[in-house]
Amino acid sequence: MILQALDFLVILLYIAATVFIGLYFKKRAEKNKSEYLLGGNTMRWYMLGVSDASGMFDISGTMWLVTLMFVYGLKSIWIPWLWPTFNQIFLMMFISGWLRKSNVTTGAEWIATRFGNGKSSKLSHGIVVVFALIIGLSMLSYGFVGLGKFLMLFAPWEYVSSLLSIPYNAIAIEYVPHVYGIVFTLFATFYAILGGMVSIVWADILQYTIMTVASITIGIIAMNMVSPETLHALIPQGWDSPFFGTHLNIDWSGKIAEVNQKIQEDGFSLFSLFFGFMFMKGILSSLAGPAPTYDMQKILANRTPQDALKMSGSVSVILNPVRYFMITGFAILAIAYYQDLNLLVGNKIDFEQILPSAMIQFLPVGLLGLLLAGLLAAFMSTFAGTLNAAQAYVSNDIYLKYINPNASQKQIKKTNYTVGIAVVLVSTLIGFTLKSINEILIIVTSAFYASYIASNVLKWYWWRFNGDGYFWGMITGIVSGLILGVIQIKYPHSITNIIPGMPEGLIALYLFPVTLIISLIGCLAGTLLTAPTDSQTIETFYTTVKPWGFWNPVFKSVKSKQPDFTKNTRFLKDMGNVAIGIIVQTCLVAMPIFIIIRNWQSLFITISIIAIGAIILKYTWWDKLHEI
């Protein structure tokens, strides 16, 4: 048994705290729909910022980032652009403000403000609800199984079954992770369903506090155990530099030779090509705005559009320095003491085991429990936020819109509880029945996220785009993405045979333009073959949100009725701020890495860039929030 009594005590104290939070905010959440789903739009932007950042501090992502740091060093700071991480900068500069101006409860409800209430709008509304639920259920089912597999390393079933006097064979070993996951899912469900958005935010703040303490402690341990000279002797040339050329040019031969196989499997060797595809996809994804998940709900929960912009801006500052202090600490400990780690899974090295193996190897009793509590909290934070978003879409966009529009507050409360429990049960069932959650995630993310981009870029920036175009763009993108996703999973060699040299792990990235083009064709055909959105709806949207883009016909019509109306001319300013913001965000990632590896010269340059960027944004963004 790895965990000791003190570790268990720390974890139990955290669980007790979440239960208390759920009970404490129960009465407030029961007041009305807005209080339950959005905290009544009364919470401070910095609290929501901590909550949003906390939800991104998840177990699976952290394991992946530790692996990337171990293998690629400072060059790994670019790879998370796959998500893309810099979408927070686009949200910060303008999109969060545009979204919050709508004064709606969910992203699906927002559709009516853009396309009206006709048939095409209802179809678009329906496809967004379907999209949100599929993404939500997939992430929930994946999350609790992944958590269970992680916990099995620290609390083996042999010990737990003996402790609880349960026969070892009472549960098939392949389902033990599900059981572990369900236990903590129940606690996350408890405070999310009872306390709504407010309890989720306060639980997230608790989680972030735990992770901050753990991260700083781990970074200090790493700095004390691994000197710069020792690290330099163990890493390959280029590991400690963020810059790259056409090829990655990191060779672990003579150091840890098996890492080269990992680089080959990842497919990042031709790094400039990978970077180009990744950056293009990231820009388009960011321009589309947030997907209808917990991130969007946090934006909608802000008091004002200006607060929504501040919240999105705070996420990178709150999350990156703390998270990468821990990531870098674990990575250099793993490099220095590589032979002491147990990375074998089925007689094969799995570098994603670096995080749990390093935790077992290097953390003292008590601190191990604290970090585990933090990682459990990270799971519960993401789970609760995703559950809240799924509840919002079912309760607000199905029950209140189509089934019982005149529901009483008591009926709404009962529906929220019922929907929350049902969503958890369905996601749990999916987790038990699917053979490979990872395969399903590949299909979902490649198909559904790719299909989301074309429709959601056009809705912001082109006046002629209508509900029919939105619906057909989403449908064609989803269908084509599903077909390509199934081929990718079932017949990956058929694609690599057509395009020799394409890494299997990056097929989804390189096929992204195919899905995008098909979806774009659906958008254009659906729009141009049908009538425009009615003038009253589109003019109301334009005057309320004031987006920049191709809106000139609408602007002229509004101007004729409202001579004092002025158009949004901030395109160049916003995009300039985006460029500065991405540079600062990247430096916020690099800064803790330079501290841990004690590269003081690079640290000074990085801090100087952050300071200069912050000063510029003070005058070009912060002081101009009222214009956005």
Phi, psi and omega in degrees: 000131184270316182286141178253176184302319181295322178297315179298321180298316179300316181295318179295323177297321178296314180300318178299322180296321180292322177298316179299317180299315179299316180292322184295320184263008183300312183296320180296319183293335183278355185298310181196176182299318182296319179297319184290313187270331185230010181065023179070013183053039181242352184283149181290148184297326182287332174292316177295327177296316177297318180297315181295317178296320180298321179295339179270352181271061189266166183293307184300315180296321180292319176301317181295317182292324175297318178298315179299317180295318178301313187280314191252352179063222183293339176292344180290347181293342180274331190296324177297352173297347173303329187293312000263143179291333183281004174298334177298332179288319176297318177299317182298318188280327180201324191293320180299322177295316178299317182294316184292334179297342183288337181057042178250175182264328181220168177294327178292320178297330180299331183306321181296328179290337182263323187241000179085203185237020180281189183298315182295324178294320179294322176296317179295317177302315181296318182292328177291320178298315178300314179303312183297318182290319179296314178298315181297312180296321179297315182291323179295314182293319178296318186296316186285330176289318177299320177299317181298319178295323178294316183292331181300333179291332185259334179227080183303145183299330178302316182287314184296317180296322178293318181298322182267005180058040177254133177303138184302324183270008180296330178236128177302138188302329181289345180257359178299316177303325179296318181294314177303315181297320181298321181303311182282335174298322180298320179291319178296319179297321183301304185283333178289316182286319182287312189263351179064206186299321184295317180293326177297315181297315181291324175294323177295321179296320176299315180298317181295323178298315178299313182293327178295313178299314181296317183296314180297318180297317180295319178299319179293318177302314181297318181294327179283330185267338184233112179281157177303323181294317178297314180299316183298326180286340186260342185262152177283164179298135180094348182297324185265020178234138179278352187273152183211162176247212179299319179250160182294316176058046169243119184237114182271006178301135182082352177248276174229085193301328184293345178294330179300326177295321178298317179298319180295319180292323180293329179082022183266005186300314176276076197289324183294321177294314177302315181298319180298312178298316182298317182292319178298312179299319181295319179298312180296318179298320181291320178295334179288339183090178184289146172290158183286069178234198185297332179298316178295320181296324178294322177297314181292340182279351182291158182290319184221164174301324179294321177295324179297320178295317179297318180301312180296325177293329183285338187301313182295322180291321182285320190274307195296310182300317181292313183297316184282343172296318178287315182301313181293322178301312179295321183296314183285331173296319180293323178293315184290328184237040186304319184293342181272353183272147176256097184251007182280128173229109183063043179064020178228139180290128176240106185291346176286354175275002182300313183299302181297323180294320179292324177300314180296321187283323193246344186268134178285164177303140183097303178292324176299317178295322180296314180293320177298319177300319179295317180290324174296319178297324178298316176299312183295326178297310180295317181299312183295319179295318179293321178296317179300319179294317179297318176302316182301318183289322180287311184292311187279319190261353175240301185295305184285336182273321187243331188264308183216077183298336183256030183298143176284168179298324178295319178293322179295318179298314179297320179294318179301315179296314182297315181296317180301313180295319181296318180298318179295317180297317181294315180296325177294317178299318177300316180298326181283328189266332182283138180284323183222100178297323181299320179295317179297320179297321179299315180295314183297311184289322181286323183278305189284319179291323177295320181292336183287333193291305186302310182298321187273345168285312184296328184296332181275325198244357182230118185296326187284342182298132185234183183295324177296317178297321179297312183297311183289329175295318179293315183295311181296323178294317181295313182296312180295322178294322178296317180298313179294325179294317178296318178298319180299320182282313188275325186226058183299328182291336179294326179283316181292336175288324179288319181241085183301141177090354178286123178294136182299325181292343183246016180301316182300321181293315184284340175270355180307314180300330180296308178299320181298314181296317179298316179296319179297320177299317177299319178299310185292317180296313180299325182283310188284341179267002181228170184286153177294164172299143183301146189300322182297316180296312185291325179288322177297315178300313184296317181287333179281311186272322182055058177282156169269169182133208184266079185236016190301315178301320179291319179301316181297320179294316179295319182298324179293334180263331180232086185303334182276354183290136178240144181278162176281115180247027187268010184308304182295321178296314181297315182290327173296319177294324177300314180300315178296318181297320179295320178298314180296317180300317179296322177293327177294332174284317183289329186304306180295332177295315179296328177294313183295318181272359176058049171262085191291326180295313178294325177298317180297317179296317181297314180297323179296318178295318178300315181296314179298315179299318180296320180294317179298314182293335175303318183271329185264345182233298184303313181285351183246014184302328181292343181275341190277000000 
